[in-house]
Amino acid sequence: MYALFSICFLISATLIFWVQPLFGKMVLPLLGGSPAVWNTCLVFFQAALLLGYLYAHAQNHFFRLRRQLISHLIILVVVFFFLPLTLPEGWSPPVASSPIWWLLMLLTVAVGLPFAALSATAPLLQSWFAYSDDPRAADPYFLYAASNAGSLAGLLGYPLFFERQFTLAQQTWAWTAGYVLLFILIGIGAVLLWRSASPRMAVSDSGPTTAPEPWLRIRWILLAAVPSSLLQSVTLYLTTDIAAVPLLWVVPLALYLTTFVLVFSQRKLIPHHIILKILPVILIIAVVLIFWWEQRSWGLLFLLSLVVLFVTAMACHGEMVRLRPSTKHLTEFYLLMAFGGVLGGIFNAIVAPLIFDRLWEFPIGLVLAGLLMPRPSSEDGISKGLKLDILVPVAVGLALVAVVKIVENYTPISLNSSHLALIAAVGGVVVYVSRTSPLRFGLGLAAILVAGHVAGVTVPNPSAETIHIERSFFGILRVERDPTEKKLILRHGEIRHGDQYLDPKRRREPTQYYHSKGPVGDVFKMFRESPGPKKVAVAGLGAGTLAAYAQPGDLWVFYEIDPLVLRLARDDGYFTYMKDCSAKLEVVLGDARLSIAKAQDNYYDLIAIDVFSSDAIPVHLITKEAVQLYFSKLAPHGVVLFHISNKYIRLNRVLFKLGEELGLRGMRQIAYSDDGESLWPDAPASDWAVMARNEEDFGSLLKSHRWKPIASAKPVSRAWTDDYSNVLEFFFIPRWSRE
């Protein structure tokens, strides 16, 4: 019985955490590859998990064992009507409002019942196991470790195996086969239980048999909510600044699930008391870094963020295991744990974008983790009551602000990051001494964070003034005025998405990646070699910089998915490229690929693909089907221009393989900021590629020594398609390599 139930746990958990990146990848193209898609999906899956646990709790509370067996098997049969999993037809996202509720409804219709039914399997099987004659039946919590081991198998197996080997269609059929196997095994287990079940549930001595106190229920919920919130915070960073792909979704989620495996296993690899000693140190290090570098430190905080997530989840989940009830209240325990997970997810994915203009979720999670630290059973005399719990953090915060202001205004010292780190570290030491009082420690962490904000040291770009910051479903947009560069800058996350000179005489000049002396200038110089007005499509608006290349008589159509980007680009109080444009200019809201598909065939003379979410790439815009679509909308001698600058992924290799399979020609230029050529004074490194049907369509680019044929230093196994993409093959190649 034990072996059969363990296998069922492994398979059900594998299916649950396989379907999450699988279906998330199906949905991404509908929403422009936005990283917020995954966080919204996480909220849905957590809510469906809660629904499954609620169903399991109701089964355990109202039905005897045999009725539970019959009713759950009926539910599992109904799931077959929803297989294989696929996107329902006729669903299109809204273009002028947040698509969060639309996405949640889509997920509900497509995978709601299968996911909820599978989610209920884990607590139900544990509850059923308690009726068996197995000697371990009195404490079945250890089976949860097997469940999470299956979860890890599903998560890690997806980017490392399934995504690399199979198309989406093949994966859905493989998932269906796995579900059939699980159904058969659960049916066998139900038959065995029907014949040999004990009339009473075995009850362990590991927890109280009486109903849990209200305070304990609340603590379970909070202990589940904080790691869930941190999970989404870390995930948002990864998918915003690298790529919105399953490979990166699973890294923090895998760590999160690993903590469940470790804390619920019978043999503790990492003792809980060791984790509780490490936690305050990790929290203080993270808070100190945020104090003196905040948004600028997200790159450096990447590994630390994963460590914070792991240690915090280990501490919180370990506390939940320590405080777990007897098997009599097992399903209620899992229900409240799932409810806490949903609360953490809702806070990050839905509430935070509405009430915050920055990524405050991560530091808030750190503070809550500090407040939830258990109070040691033996006090060491540090905690002296509520007054000190409030006065000490207030004193720390005021002292940090005072020191920063005094040094800035009354000494010749110019504060740099080292000075700020030292100042914050001193405050961190004071807070660390207060670690035996959770309230004082948590408020102390908050005091350091608030002090950094009040003192003005946690600004994203100290050389520039932020004149507007706003957050939407698609990310955080910030308009900065930089007196050093004498420009207005539009940032999405930490990546520039366009800038413009403040000097009215220079405001029509294309800047940064789009400079007239760079790759884009070369392409438009070639583009104008043939006379007459042109039709141009641009996927990705940014600040509207490319509109500087428009000429009277042209038709320019920008395709933009984020209404906030359009509003900022049209606000002539900030950027005036659109206002100054001398051509007829149109903007189409919605996913670029879906919108371009509605254009006339052979219509555009040039299509520019310049779409990024911060530095993340929407994979569905550079697949084989996408490139075929672009060329179907292109005039006979037209070209497609791709902006392929990226810190982590070599997109030139993707285009090389696509060109090889589609019979297209491609050229590429990497504009270096330090190659000695000084193309323009403020040259950023950028990478551009242009593709055409015939080599002669490149015109003067063929004579330029800066433009080389698109190449790949390594063989590419397979072209990206809508059904297949493997980011791992192109990952972590040194930036700006000339391969």
N, C-alpha and C positions, 0 to 999 in steps of 0.2 A: 504493500500500500504506500509506504514512504517513497519508494523509487518512482511509482506511477505518478504520485502527486507532485514530486519534485520535477519530473519531466513536463507535466502540465504547466507548472509554474514557469519553467524556462521558456516553453513555447509561447504561452500567452503573453508573457512580458516582452519576448522578442518581437511578436507581432505588433504589440502596442507601440513600441518605440522604433519599429521599422516604418510603420505607417505615418508617423509624424514627419520625418524629413521627406518621405515619399510624396505625401499629399502637399506638403509645403512647397515642394519643388514644382508640383503641378500648378499651384495657385500663383506662384511668383510672376509669371509673364503677364497675368491680368492686371498686376499692380506695379508695373515698371521695375520689378526687382527690388522694391523698397525693403530695407532691413526690418522695418516695423511690421512687415507681414509675419515674420517668424515670431516676434513677441506676441502679436495678436493670436497667432495659431497656438502658442504656448498657453495663453489664457483660456482658449477654447478647450484644449486638451485637458487642462487642469479642471475646468468646469465639468467636462464630460466624465473625468475621473471621479469628481465629487458626486455626480449623479449616479455613477456605478456603485460607489461606496454607500450612498444613501439607499439604493435598491438592495444591496447586500445586507445592510443593517435592518431594513424593513423585513426582508426575508427571514433573517435570524430572529427577529423580535416577534413576528406574527405567525410564522409557519413552523410546523415540525419538520424534521429532517426530510422525510420522504416527499412531502409537498414541495420543499425547496428544490429537491432533485428534479422533480417533474417540471416545475415552472421554469427553472433556469434552462433546462434542455429545450423547452418550447421557445424561449427567447433566442437561444442560439440557432434554432432552426429558422426563425424569422430573419435573422441576419443574412441568410443565404440569398434573400431577395434583393440585397443591396450589393451583391458581388457580381463581377469584380469591381473594385472601387474605381470610380471615374468622375470627372467633372460633369455636373449636370448641364445640359444644353440650354442655351438662351440666357445665360447669366452674364451680365456686363456690369462692371463697377461704375459708381457715380463719378463724374468728372469735376464737379464744382464743390464737393463736400467731402468730409472724411469718410473713407470706405470701411471704417472699423466695423460698423454694425452690419453692413452688407457682407463683409468677409465672414463674420460670425454666423450669419444666416446660411451662407453657402456651405460652411463647414458642418453646420447642423444637419442640413439636408443630405449632404454627401456622405459623411462619415460618422454622424452623431450616434446612431444606434449601434453600429459595429464596435465603435470605440468604447461606449458606455458598457456594453455587454461584456467586452473583454476586461474592462477595468474592474467589473464586479467579480470576476473570476478569482482574483487573488484573495480578497477577504473571505469569500464564500468557501473556497477550498480549504483555507486555514480553519474556518469554523467547522466544516465537515470532517476535517482530519481529527478534530477533538472528539468526534464520536467513534473513531476507529479504535481497534484494540492494540494499536502501536504503543510501545512504552513511552514514546515521546509525545503522546497525544495531549497531555496536560499543559504543554507549553509550546504551541505551534508557531510562535513568533519567528523562530529561526528559519521557517520556510520563506519568510519575506526576503531573506538574504538571497535565496535561490531565485526569487522573482526578480530582484534587482540585478542579479547576475545575467539573467535573460535580457533584461532591459539594456544592459551594457552591450550584450552580444548584438542586439538589434541596432543600437545606435552606432557602434563602431563598425559593425559589419556593413552598414549602408555606404559610407564614403570610401571605405577601404576595399569593399568587394562588390556589393550589389550595384552601386552607381557606376563603377568602372567597367563592369562586365555586361550589364543588361540595360536594355531600353526601359523606359517607363512602362510601356505596355507589357513587356515581359515580367517586370517586377510585380505588377498588379496580379498577374496570373500566378506567379510564384507565391505571393502573399495569400491568395485564395487557396492554393494547395496546402499551405501551412495551416490555414484556418480549418480546412477539412480534417487534417491530421489531429488537430487539437480537439475538434468536436468528437472524433472517434475515441480518443483517449479519455476525455471527460465522461463520455457515455459508458466506457468500460469501468471507470472509477465509480460512477453512480450505481451500476449494477452490483459491483462488489460491496459498496456501502449498504445498499438495499438489503443484501443478504446477511451481512455480518455486523451491522452497526450496533453500537452500544445504545441502550435506550436513553442514556444520559450523557451529557457533555462532560468530558474530563475537565476539571478545574485545577489550575496550578496554584502553588503557594507564593508565586513571584509577585503578586500584587493584591491589593485589597479586593474582596469580593463584593463589598458594598458599592453603591453608586458613587462615582467620582464627585468630589466637591466642585462647586462652580468655579472657584479660583484655579483648580487644576485643569478644568476644561479650557478655560481662557488661556492658561499658560501653554497647553498643547497647541492651541491655534496660533499663538504668537511665535512659538518655537518653530512652527512649520512655515509661517508667513515670511519671516526675515530671510532665511536662505532662498526661498522662492523669489523674493524681490531682488536679492543680490544676483541670482542666476540670470534674471532678465537684464540687469544693469550691465553685467560683464558681456553678455551675448550681444547687447545693442552696440557696444564699442566694437567688438570683433566684426560684426556684419556691416557696420557703418563705414569703417576705415579700411577694410580689406575687400571682402566680397560677400554678397548675400547668397551664400551657397550652403548646402547641408554639411559640407566638410567642416565649416566653422561653427555651425549651429551646435554640432554634437560635442565639441570640446568642453565647454562649461557644463553642458547637460550631463556628459559622461562623468565628470568630476562629482557633480551633484548626486548622481545615482550611486557612484562608488561609495559615498558616505553612508548610504542606506545599507549597502552590502556589508560594510565594515561594522557598523554599529548594531545591526540585527543578527550578525553571525554569532554562533555559540563561542567561538574562539576569537577573542579580541586581539587583533594585530597591533592596534594603537590604543593603549589604555585611555579611558575617558579622562582621568585626572591629569594625564600629560597634556591632552588637548586643551583642557581648561587653563593650564599654565601658559601654553603658547598663545592662546587667543588674545589676551590683553596686549601682548607685545606686538602681534601682527596688526591689531586694530590701531594702535598708536603710531606705528610706522606708516600705515596708510594715511591716517589723518594728518600727520606731519607733512607728508609729501603733498597732499592736497592743499595744505595751508600755503606752501610756498611756490606751488606750481600749477595747481588745479588743472584746467583744461590742457595746458601745455604738457602736463605730465602724463596724459593718458597713454602715450606710447611707452613711456618708461613704466607706467603702472600696470601694463598689460600682464606681465608674469605675476606681479604682486597681487593683481586683482584675482587671478586664478587661485593663488595661495589663500587670499582672504576668503574667497568663496568656499574653498575646500575646508579650511580650518573652522570657519563659522558654521558651515553645514554640519561638520563633524560634531562640534560642540552642541548645537541646537538639537540635532537628531539624536545625539547621545543622551542628552537630557530627557528627551521624549522616551527613549528606551528605558532609562532609569526610572522614570515616573509612570511606566506603562501599567495598565490595570490587569486583572486576571482575565482568562479567556472568556469569562462571562460577559465582559464588556469590550471584547476584541473589536467587533465591527463598529462600535461607537468610537473607539480610539482611532481607527483608520478613517472614519467619517470626518472627525474633527481635524485630523491631520490633513486630509484632502481639502477641507474648508479653509484652513490656514494657507495652503498652497494657492488656492484660488484668490484669496484676499491679496496675497503678495503680488500675484500676476496682474490682477485688476488695477492695483495701485500703480504699477509700472507702465502697463500697456494702455490704460484708458485714463486714469485720473491724472498721472504725472504730466502727460502732454497737454492737458487742459489747464493745469494750475501753475506749472513751472515753465520758464523760458530757457532753462538750462538743465543739464543732467544732474539734478539734485538727488535723484533716487539712490545713487551709490553712497554718498556720505550719510544720507538719512538711514540707510541700511546699516552702516557701521555704528551709528549712535544707538540704534535699537538693539543691535547685537551686544553692545556694551551694557545696556540696561537689563538685558535678559541673562547676564552672567549669574550663575547661582551664588548665593552668599555662603561662604565657608561655614561649616558647622562650628568651628572654633574661631572666634573672633580674635584678632591680634591687637585690639585696642585702637585701631585706626578710626573705625566708624564711631562717631560720637553723637549721632542723632541727625534729625532732619535738617536742622539749621546749618550744620557743617556741610551736609550733602548739597546744599544750595549755595552757601557762601564760598566754598572753595572753588567750584567751577567759575562762579562770577568773578572772583578775584583773579583766577588764571586768565580769563578772557580779557579783562580790563588791563592787566599787566602786559599782555602781548600787544594789545593795541597801543598802549602808552609807549612801550619800548620802540615799536616801529615808528610812531609819529615823532618821538623825541630824536631818534637817530636821523630820520629824514630831514627834519626841520631845524635842528639845533646843533648838528655836528657836521663836520666836513666829509663824513663817511658816505659813500654812495652805496646804498644797499644792493647787494647782488643775491643770487640764489643761495650761495653758501651762508651768507649772513642770515637770511630768512630761515634757512634750514636749522641753523644753530638756535635761533630764537624760538622757533617752534619746538625743537627738541627739548629745550629746557622746560617748556610748558608740558611736553609729553611726559617727562620724568616726574613732574609733580602729579600729573593725572595717574601715572602708573602706580605711584605710592598709594593711591586711593582705590586700588583694584578690588579690595575686599568689600567695598560698599558698591554694589551694582548701580545704585542711583547716582552716587557721586562720580563714579567712573564714567558712566554714560553721559551725564551732563558735562563732565570735563572734556570728553571728546567733542561734544557739541560746542563747547566754549572755544576750543581751538579753531574749529571750522568757522564759526561766526566771527571770531576775531580776525581771521584772515580776510574774510569778505569785507568787514567794516574798515579794516586798515587799508584796503584797496590793493593788497598784494596778490590776491588770487584772481587777477584779471587775465583773460585768455591771451592778449597780446599787449604787453606793457608799452610798446612804442606807438600804439594806436588807440584812438578813442572810439569806444563802441557807441554808436549813435542810434542803433536799432537792433533789437534781438527778439526773435519770435520763433515759436516752435509749432510744427505741424506734424501730421501723420508721417511725413516723409523725412523729418529730421529738424535740426536746429539751424536757422539762417541768421546770420549776423552781418550788419553793415558797419564797417569801420572807417574812420577818417584817420589816415596816416600822414602826419605832418612831415615826416622824414621823406617819404616817397611822393608826397603831395598828391595823394590819390584817395578815392573812395574804393573800398574793397568789399566784395560780397563773399562771404565764407559759408560753406555748408559743412558743418562739423568743423574740422580743422583744415579743410582744403579750400583754396581759393577757387571761386567759380566765376571770376571776372573782376576787373577793376577799371577805374576811369580817372583820368587826370582832373584835378580840381580847377586847373587853369582853363577858363572858357575857350581860350585860343587852341587848346590841345585836346578838348574833350571828345572830338570826333576821331582821334587816333586810336586804332586798335592796340591793345596793350597785352602784356604778359604772354600767355601761350599763343595769342592770336596776332602778335606783332607783325607789321608789314615786312620786316627783314627776316622773319622766321619761316618755318615750313608753310604756315597758312598763307603768308604773303606770297610765297612762291607759287602755291596752287592757284590763288586768285589772279596772279599775273598771267599764268598760263591760261587760265579760264577766260581771260579777256582778249586773248589773241584772236579769237573769232569774233567778228562784229555782231552787234545787235543786242537787244534786251535778253535777259536770262531768267529762267525759272529755277529757284533754289529752295531746297527743303533742308531744314536744320532740326535735328532731333536733340533737344536740350537747349534751353534758353539762357540760363545763367543770368548775367547782367545785360545780355543782349549785345555783347561785344562784336560778334560776327556781323551784325547789321551795319557796321562801319564800312564793310566792303560792298554794300548795295549801291547801285547806280540808278539814275532816273530811267524809268521804263521797265525795270526789273520787277518780278514778283517774288517775294520772299515769304515762305511759310515756316513758322517756328512751331514745333511740336513739343509741348511741355506738360508733364503730369501733375506738377505741384502748383495749385492756384496761388500759393504764397509767393513763389518765385516770380510768377507773372505780375503780381501786384507790386512787388519791389522793383522789378525791371521797368514797369510803366510809371512809377512814381518819379517824376522829374525833380523832386526834392532830393533824390539820391542819384539815379542813373538816367542819362538822357539819350542813350544810343537809339532806342526805339523812337523817341520823339524826333531826333535829328535825322532819322533814316529818310533818304530821298526816294526810295522805291515804294511800291505798294507792299504793305506788310500785313500779314495775317498771323494770328496765333490760334492753334488748335489745342484745347486741353484734353488730356487723356494719355494713355500709354502710346509712345511714339510709333511702335510697330503696328499696333491695332489701328491707329489713325492713318498712317501712311498707306495701309492696305486699301483704304477707301479712295485714294487718289486715282486719277486716270492713268492708264498704262502709257509708257513712253512720254511722260509729261515733263519731268524735271531734267535740267541740264547738269545739275550737281546736287548730290545729297550728302550732307555732313552729319555724321553720327558722333555727337559730343555729349553723351549722357553718362553722368556719374551721380551716385548718391554718396556725398563726401568723396572718398576715394574708391568706393565699391563699384564693381561693374555689374550691370544687368546682363546676365549671361544670355538671355533670350534675344538680345539685340545683335549678337554676333554668332548665331548659329547658321547652318547651311540654308535652312528655310528662310531665315531673315535676309541673308545676303541675296538669295534668289529673288525675294520680294523687292529689295531695293533696285535691282537691275531690271526688274519688270516695269518699274515706274520711271526708269531712266531713258532719256533720248538716246538715239543710236550711238553717238560719240560722247555721251556723258560719263562722269566719273563719280565714285563714292569716296568721300574723305572720312577717315576714321581717326579719332583722337584716342590713342592707346597708351597714354602715359599712365603708369601704375607702379606703385612701390613694391608690389609683391608678386604680380603675375605677368608673364611675358606674353602679351596678346599678339605680338607679331607672329609667333609660332602658330597660334590659332588661325590667323588670317592666311598664313602660308599654306596650311593644309586645306583650308577652304578654297583658296585660289587653285590649288593643285587639282582638287576634285571637280570644281566647277569650270575649269578651263579659263580662268581669269588671270590677268596680269596685275602685278602689285609692285609698288615702290614705297620706300620708307626713308624718313629722315629723323634722326635723333638730334635735337638742338641742345647742346650742352651749355651750361652756364660758366664752365671753367675750362673750355677747350682752347682758350687763347685766341679765338677768332673775334670775340666781342661783337656778336651779331647785333646786339642792342644793349644799352646801359644796364637795364634791369632784367636781363635774360634769365628766365627760369629754365631748368632742364625740362624738356618736353619731347614727346614721342608721337609722330604722326605717320599715317600710312594712307596711300591712295590706291584704289583699285579701278581697273577699266577692262573692257572686253578685248581691246587691241592695244598693242604697245604704242602705236602712233597717237593714240588719244592722250598720252602724257605730254605731248608737245615739248615745250622748252625744259621740262623737268628731266628729260633724257640727257640734256647737255650739262646739267648741273652736277658738280662733283659731290654735292651734299646728299643727293638722292641716290639710293642704292636699291636694287631689287630686294623685295621682301624675302628673307631667308630664315632658316631654322638650323641652329648649330647641332641640334639633336633630332633624330627621327621622331615624327609625330605618329602615334599608333592609329588614331582615328579622329575624323573630323567631328566637331561639335554639331549636334542636331537638336531639334526640339525634344527629342526622345532620349538624348544622350549627351552628357557633358562630364568631363573629368578634370576639375581644377587642379587636382593634386599633381598631374603630369606637368603643369606649367608653373608650379609654385616655388617661391623662394629662390629664384635665380637672381644674381646680383643686379642691382638697379642700373639701368642705362647701359647694359651690356650691348655690344654691337652685333650680337649673333643674328 
